[in-house]
Amino acid sequence: ADFLEKHDVGYVHVYGSTYPAVRVLVAHHLLRIPFSISTFVDFDYPTPFYMLEEKFTAARFVVVCTEYCASRLRARFPGLSTRWRVLHHSVPFVERPAFRIGDGLVRVVFVGRFVPKKGLDTLVEAAGRLSARHVRFSMHLYGAGPEESSLRHLITAQGVDHCVHIEEAVANDAFYSLMSQGDIFASPSR
């Protein structure tokens, strides 16, 4: 109680139902701190500190990003059905002038980390199919990560070096201007 008053901690929200939720559950039991959790299907990850029912029971509510996730959790924990709050990921519409490059190609843009769950292999394979059908486009993958080398190999294997380009990672404040440069914003996450 002294800690709560001294540090003015009235409520905690954590992102992740694995290790972050373990930590907040301990704080909740030791210091009576109320909390909530955001989970992005990380409840499927194997971890030695699962304790999902304990975490979700103690939480005031649990934020999930899709109705599908909520339905899976409702089925798994029927007694906790009032805990789930669906908050869809989205990009707010911002009306800005287009910075479209006038090269006559359909321009596809991806911005994100180069990790398996982003599904970039699927996007590059789709680029291979489009190229084989003689669709004229350019694809720009902005980001970095451990999958970059395998992406480069896949781009070569698909024969789309001429139209799929790996670009440098960009700061968050450049996100909207990059989206404005494309006809299609691709988000192939699995």
C-alpha positions as CSV (number, residue, x, y, z in Angstrom):
1,A,0.0,0.0,0.0
2,D,2.9,2.4,0.8
3,F,4.4,1.7,-2.6
4,L,1.1,2.4,-4.3
5,E,0.7,5.8,-2.6
6,K,4.4,6.7,-3.0
7,H,4.4,5.9,-6.7
8,D,0.8,6.8,-7.5
9,V,0.2,3.4,-9.2
10,G,-3.5,3.0,-9.6
11,Y,-3.8,0.7,-12.5
12,V,-1.6,-1.3,-14.9
13,H,-2.2,-2.5,-18.4
14,V,0.3,-5.0,-19.9
15,Y,0.8,-6.2,-23.5
16,G,1.2,-10.0,-23.6
17,S,-0.4,-12.9,-21.8
18,T,2.9,-14.7,-21.2
19,Y,5.7,-13.1,-19.2
20,P,4.3,-9.6,-18.9
21,A,1.1,-11.0,-17.5
22,V,3.0,-13.1,-15.0
23,R,4.8,-10.0,-13.7
24,V,1.6,-8.0,-13.3
25,L,-0.2,-11.0,-11.7
26,V,2.6,-11.0,-9.0
27,A,2.2,-7.3,-8.5
28,H,-1.5,-7.7,-8.3
29,H,-1.2,-10.3,-5.5
30,L,1.6,-8.6,-3.6
31,L,0.4,-4.9,-3.9
32,R,-3.3,-5.3,-4.9
33,I,-2.7,-3.4,-8.1
34,P,-5.7,-3.8,-10.5
35,F,-4.7,-4.7,-14.1
36,S,-5.8,-5.6,-17.6
37,I,-4.0,-7.5,-20.4
38,S,-3.7,-7.2,-24.2
39,T,-3.1,-10.5,-25.9
40,F,-2.3,-11.0,-29.6
41,V,-2.7,-14.7,-29.9
42,D,0.3,-15.1,-27.6
43,F,-2.0,-17.3,-25.5
44,D,-1.0,-20.0,-28.0
45,Y,2.7,-19.7,-27.3
46,P,4.3,-22.5,-25.2
47,T,5.7,-21.0,-22.0
48,P,6.5,-22.5,-18.5
49,F,4.4,-19.8,-16.9
50,Y,1.1,-20.3,-18.6
51,M,-1.4,-19.8,-15.8
52,L,-3.8,-18.3,-18.3
53,E,-6.9,-18.9,-16.2
54,E,-5.4,-17.3,-13.2
55,K,-4.2,-14.3,-15.2
56,F,-7.5,-13.8,-17.0
57,T,-9.5,-14.3,-13.9
58,A,-7.6,-11.7,-11.9
59,A,-7.6,-9.2,-14.8
60,R,-10.3,-6.6,-15.0
61,F,-10.6,-7.3,-18.7
62,V,-8.5,-8.8,-21.6
63,V,-8.1,-7.0,-24.9
64,V,-7.9,-9.2,-28.0
65,C,-7.4,-8.0,-31.6
66,T,-10.0,-10.1,-33.4
67,E,-13.4,-11.7,-32.8
68,Y,-11.8,-15.0,-33.7
69,C,-9.4,-14.7,-30.7
70,A,-12.2,-13.8,-28.4
71,S,-14.3,-16.8,-29.6
72,R,-11.3,-19.1,-29.0
73,L,-10.9,-17.7,-25.5
74,R,-14.6,-17.9,-24.8
75,A,-14.6,-21.6,-25.8
76,R,-11.5,-22.3,-23.7
77,F,-12.6,-20.3,-20.6
78,P,-16.4,-20.2,-20.7
79,G,-16.7,-18.8,-17.2
80,L,-14.7,-15.7,-18.2
81,S,-16.8,-14.7,-21.2
82,T,-17.4,-11.2,-19.9
83,R,-13.6,-10.5,-19.7
84,W,-12.9,-10.3,-23.4
85,R,-12.8,-6.9,-25.2
86,V,-12.2,-6.9,-29.0
87,L,-10.1,-3.9,-30.1
88,H,-9.4,-4.3,-33.8
89,H,-6.0,-3.2,-35.1
90,S,-6.4,-0.5,-37.6
91,V,-4.8,2.4,-39.3
92,P,-6.8,5.6,-38.9
93,F,-7.8,7.2,-42.2
94,V,-5.8,10.4,-42.7
95,E,-6.7,12.4,-45.7
96,R,-3.4,13.6,-47.2
97,P,-2.4,14.5,-50.7
98,A,-1.1,11.4,-52.7
99,F,2.6,11.4,-53.3
100,R,2.0,8.8,-56.0
101,I,5.0,8.1,-58.2
102,G,3.9,8.4,-61.8
103,D,5.6,5.4,-63.3
104,G,2.5,3.7,-64.5
105,L,3.0,0.6,-62.3
106,V,0.7,-0.6,-59.5
107,R,2.7,0.1,-56.4
108,V,2.5,-2.3,-53.4
109,V,3.9,-1.2,-50.1
110,F,4.7,-3.2,-46.9
111,V,6.1,-1.6,-43.7
112,G,7.1,-3.8,-40.8
113,R,9.5,-6.2,-39.3
114,F,10.9,-9.0,-41.4
115,V,9.9,-11.9,-39.1
116,P,8.0,-15.1,-40.0
117,K,4.6,-14.1,-38.6
118,K,4.5,-11.1,-41.0
119,G,3.9,-13.5,-43.9
120,L,6.3,-11.8,-46.3
121,D,7.1,-15.1,-47.9
122,T,3.5,-15.3,-49.0
123,L,3.7,-11.7,-50.4
124,V,6.8,-12.5,-52.4
125,E,5.3,-15.7,-53.7
126,A,2.2,-13.7,-54.8
127,A,4.6,-11.3,-56.5
128,G,6.0,-14.2,-58.4
129,R,2.5,-15.2,-59.6
130,L,1.6,-11.7,-60.6
131,S,4.9,-11.4,-62.6
132,A,4.2,-14.7,-64.3
133,R,0.9,-13.3,-65.5
134,H,2.7,-10.2,-66.8
135,V,1.0,-7.8,-64.3
136,R,3.1,-4.7,-64.1
137,F,3.8,-3.6,-60.5
138,S,6.5,-2.6,-58.1
139,M,6.6,-3.9,-54.6
140,H,8.5,-2.1,-51.8
141,L,9.2,-3.9,-48.5
142,Y,10.3,-1.4,-45.9
143,G,11.8,-2.9,-42.8
144,A,14.5,-5.1,-41.3
145,G,14.8,-8.3,-39.3
146,P,16.0,-11.9,-39.1
147,E,14.1,-13.0,-42.3
148,E,15.8,-10.4,-44.6
149,S,18.3,-12.9,-46.0
150,S,15.8,-15.6,-46.7
151,L,13.5,-12.9,-48.3
152,R,16.2,-11.8,-50.6
153,H,16.8,-15.5,-51.6
154,L,13.1,-16.0,-52.2
155,I,12.8,-12.8,-54.3
156,T,15.6,-14.2,-56.5
157,A,14.1,-17.7,-56.6
158,Q,10.7,-16.2,-57.7
159,G,12.5,-14.2,-60.4
160,V,11.0,-10.9,-59.1
161,D,14.3,-9.0,-58.4
162,H,13.2,-6.4,-61.0
163,C,9.9,-5.6,-59.2
164,V,10.3,-6.5,-55.5
165,H,12.6,-4.2,-53.6
166,I,13.7,-4.4,-50.0
167,E,14.0,-0.9,-48.6
168,E,15.4,0.3,-45.4
169,A,13.4,0.3,-42.2
170,V,11.6,3.7,-41.6
171,A,10.7,5.6,-38.5
172,N,7.0,5.5,-37.4
173,D,6.4,9.1,-38.4
174,A,7.2,8.2,-42.1
175,F,4.5,5.5,-42.1
176,Y,1.7,7.6,-43.6
177,S,3.8,9.2,-46.3
178,L,4.9,5.7,-47.4
179,M,1.3,4.5,-47.5
180,S,0.5,7.5,-49.6
181,Q,3.1,6.4,-52.1
182,G,1.4,3.1,-52.8
183,D,-1.8,1.9,-54.5
184,I,-1.9,-1.1,-52.2
185,F,-0.8,-1.4,-48.6
186,A,0.0,-5.1,-48.0
187,S,-0.2,-6.7,-44.5
188,P,0.1,-10.4,-45.1
189,S,0.5,-11.4,-41.4
190,R,-0.4,-14.9,-40.3
